[in-house]
């Protein structure tokens, strides 16, 4: 056997109870198959490589942008399209190698654009690129419907010298189509798997971005979030996800879900890498008025806030009303709090957000109105040849049931079509006002001020559930009573960083750091210090089944 080969089985695991049902010959043949013929994963040279390490490799001549792209493309072929078949990448960029060659030439000529020069990055499949890649939100309805120009995010990444390696799979239509969808499933991409345990859910609509980064298919990825879709897959896949303040990163050219809460952010394996990518994305987007608010409040270099002593003197508020998913999750977070305390942090416990769980109704109202209005506006601006309204998408799905709705329906689409009205409706206006007041004014802002803390800490979520294409996701068990932590920052439009906090029976768990508007520097400083003090992240092992089963 090649000593550089890691042997892992995906298709057969014999359990003691099987001995009652299988004849001896079948058991023997099964063992022979596992030992000699089970799929293998080759050791990967770039496993856990950081952006800084890749840059150093290109600087010394060990790597080129082309060789890095070639290695990642091979990795995608070996474990995303074959082997465990993660299905986290929906499409690779046919021009990636040519772009890499161009960037290598620039480097030879002494031009290095910055820390992302020659670094491959995946974009979620709802972020437009004016190239040979599709932008479909995972749906066949938008295949071959042209886009007019790069999204702001794609433009900024190209300017920074990043290589758009491809598009990441996602929950179709950012999880807005059905009321019982499975995170990571799309008609075009199939079901994304969690690289830690292949039967577990990758979580959130940016699930492909999270799983791909975790599995070392790419150096970094870009996700989008309306409520939890960056931080949830970050937690479930043991990576770092930054959901920025509303308006920090431009959203033009991003297929919308609900503009009041839609944001774009980086997903990486380290806080330092996330800070690098975030700095490349900021600026005023002329096609996104929300970014006007970021003037004087954004940075092009967030690495300046990477302080290993960032916890010293930091005041950390503990939102205990987000605990309760599982006793072992609570134990991990409590252990993390002890680490912070030893690093010099001042722990204020509890520092509950009293409005937690009170803004779900207004949030849903906002989603129903904005989904219908925002999608129509987007579709009509994108092209006159494709679907123009939410009703057109609903009709397309009905005509293509076999491939678009093999597992679940489009209940939320239909509800938005029925209930959603013009954004001038008093019901919508009142919902926006109520949500802002409960999540921001009386929520995060009030809590930060009341307890005089820099950040609020909580579990990002519990141990992620198994994939269930019949019943869909069930993030909070029926016996548990915590609130969903990502919502408060999502509804308020405030920043939220999830960082690995350990594992429960091999299932990743994340810890959340949330703050007030434009507090990314503080969150990055504290999250980085925590990461350096703990270094909880471990590479995934692609286990075929839960070790507890």
Secondary structure by P-SEA (a helix, b strand, c coil): ccccbbbbbccccccccccccccaaaaaaaaaaaacccccccccccccccaaaaaaaaaaccccaaaaaaaaaaaaaaccccccccccccccccaaaaaaaaaaaaaaacccccccccbbbbbccccccccccccccccccccccccccccaaaaaaaaacccccbbbbccccccccccccccccccccccccccccccccccccaaaaaaaaaaccccbbbbbbccaaaaaaaaaacbbbbbcccccccccccccccccccccccccccaaaaaaaaaacccccccccccccccccccccccccccccccccbbbbbccccccccaaaaaaaaaaaaaaaaabbbbccccccccccccaaaaaaaaaaaaaaaaaaaaaaacccccccaaaaaaaaaacccccccccccaaaaaaaacccccccaaaaaaaaaaaaacccccaaaaaaaaccccccccccccccccccccccccccccccccccaaaaaaacbbbbbccccccccbbbbbbbbbcccaaaaaaaaaaaaaaacccccccccccccccc
